[in-house]
Amino acid sequence: MKNKYIVGGVIIVVFLAVMAYLFTKTNISYENDFAKIMSTHHTVRATGAWVKEKSYEIDRQKNIFIFYLRDAEGNEMKVVYKGTMPNNFESSSSVVVTGKYKNGYFEASNILTKCPSKYQAEYKEQSTS
């Protein structure tokens, strides 16, 4: 009977250890200051605006998408994403990238785009009337 309790206790301890490990791996912070992002080696989510003046590059052979983001202070950061360009990237109002800064650029593992709302203009017209 004691063996059942020991095995059950070990299973619970292992389960809690795995959950704690997974929690620390998925704890990603949001950062809007590119200077801080460039000094850390942790996975972060960075928010900024696409620098349209610098356009973007697509390497179809290597499946790499490269562009530049600008934060609220005007700092720019090169972003390299191994994947295809999001469909609505060119019309986005802001971009959220998840990844790490290393080797002089931000290596993105995920890109989210925020598009301007089609209802925003209607709301402004209604509120001024």
C-alpha positions as CSV (number, residue, x, y, z in Angstrom):
1,M,0.0,0.0,0.0
2,K,2.9,2.4,0.7
3,N,4.3,1.8,-2.8
4,K,1.1,3.3,-4.3
5,Y,1.6,6.5,-2.2
6,I,5.3,6.7,-3.2
7,V,4.5,6.2,-6.9
8,G,1.7,8.7,-6.7
9,G,3.8,11.3,-4.9
10,V,6.6,10.9,-7.5
11,I,4.2,11.4,-10.3
12,I,2.8,14.6,-8.7
13,V,6.3,16.0,-8.1
14,V,7.3,15.2,-11.7
15,F,4.1,16.8,-13.0
16,L,4.7,20.0,-11.0
17,A,8.3,20.2,-12.1
18,V,7.3,19.9,-15.8
19,M,4.6,22.5,-15.4
20,A,7.0,24.9,-13.7
21,Y,9.6,24.4,-16.5
22,L,7.0,25.0,-19.2
23,F,5.7,28.1,-17.5
24,T,9.2,29.7,-17.5
25,K,9.6,28.9,-21.2
26,T,6.4,30.5,-22.2
27,N,6.7,33.6,-20.1
28,I,7.4,36.1,-22.9
29,S,7.6,39.8,-22.1
30,Y,6.4,42.7,-24.3
31,E,8.9,45.4,-25.0
32,N,8.5,48.6,-26.9
33,D,12.0,50.0,-26.3
34,F,14.4,48.6,-28.9
35,A,17.4,49.7,-26.9
36,K,16.4,47.3,-24.1
37,I,15.7,44.5,-26.7
38,M,19.1,44.9,-28.1
39,S,20.7,44.4,-24.7
40,T,18.8,41.3,-23.7
41,H,19.1,37.7,-24.9
42,H,15.6,36.6,-23.8
43,T,12.6,35.9,-26.1
44,V,10.5,39.1,-26.3
45,R,7.6,40.5,-28.2
46,A,8.5,43.8,-29.8
47,T,6.0,46.3,-31.1
48,G,6.8,48.9,-33.7
49,A,5.9,50.4,-37.1
50,W,7.3,49.1,-40.4
51,V,9.9,51.6,-41.8
52,K,8.4,52.0,-45.3
53,E,11.3,54.1,-46.5
54,K,13.6,51.1,-46.2
55,S,11.1,48.8,-47.9
56,Y,11.7,45.1,-47.3
57,E,13.6,42.2,-48.9
58,I,12.4,38.7,-49.7
59,D,14.8,35.8,-50.4
60,R,12.6,33.2,-52.0
61,Q,15.4,30.6,-52.2
62,K,16.1,30.7,-48.4
63,N,12.5,31.6,-47.5
64,I,13.7,34.7,-45.6
65,F,11.8,38.0,-45.1
66,I,13.8,41.1,-43.9
67,F,12.4,44.5,-42.9
68,Y,13.0,47.3,-40.4
69,L,10.9,48.3,-37.4
70,R,10.8,51.7,-35.7
71,D,9.8,52.1,-32.0
72,A,8.1,55.2,-30.4
73,E,11.4,56.8,-29.7
74,G,12.5,56.6,-33.3
75,N,15.0,53.7,-32.8
76,E,15.2,51.3,-35.8
77,M,15.8,47.6,-35.7
78,K,16.5,45.1,-38.5
79,V,14.1,42.1,-38.4
80,V,14.9,38.8,-40.1
81,Y,12.0,36.2,-40.3
82,K,12.4,32.7,-41.7
83,G,9.1,32.4,-43.4
84,T,6.9,34.2,-45.9
85,M,5.7,37.8,-45.7
86,P,2.2,38.1,-44.0
87,N,-0.5,38.9,-46.5
88,N,-1.6,42.2,-45.0
89,F,2.0,43.4,-44.1
90,E,2.0,46.4,-46.4
91,S,-1.3,47.8,-45.1
92,S,-0.5,47.2,-41.4
93,S,-0.5,50.1,-39.0
94,S,1.8,48.3,-36.5
95,V,3.8,45.0,-36.3
96,V,4.4,42.7,-33.4
97,V,7.4,40.3,-33.7
98,T,8.3,37.6,-31.3
99,G,11.9,36.4,-31.1
100,K,15.4,37.2,-29.9
101,Y,18.0,39.9,-30.8
102,K,21.3,38.4,-31.8
103,N,24.1,38.9,-34.4
104,G,23.0,42.5,-34.9
105,Y,19.4,41.9,-35.9
106,F,16.1,40.7,-34.4
107,E,15.5,37.0,-35.3
108,A,11.7,36.7,-35.4
109,S,9.9,33.4,-34.9
110,N,6.5,35.0,-35.4
111,I,5.0,38.1,-37.0
112,L,1.6,39.6,-36.1
113,T,0.3,42.6,-38.1
114,K,-2.3,45.1,-36.9
115,C,-4.3,46.6,-39.7
116,P,-6.1,50.0,-39.5
117,S,-9.7,49.5,-38.7
118,K,-12.1,50.0,-41.5
119,Y,-14.6,51.3,-38.9
120,Q,-12.3,54.0,-37.5
121,A,-13.1,56.6,-40.2
122,E,-16.8,55.9,-39.7
123,Y,-16.6,56.5,-36.0
124,K,-14.7,59.8,-36.4
125,E,-17.3,61.0,-38.9
126,Q,-20.2,60.1,-36.5
127,S,-18.6,61.7,-33.5
128,T,-18.0,65.0,-35.3
129,S,-21.6,65.2,-36.5
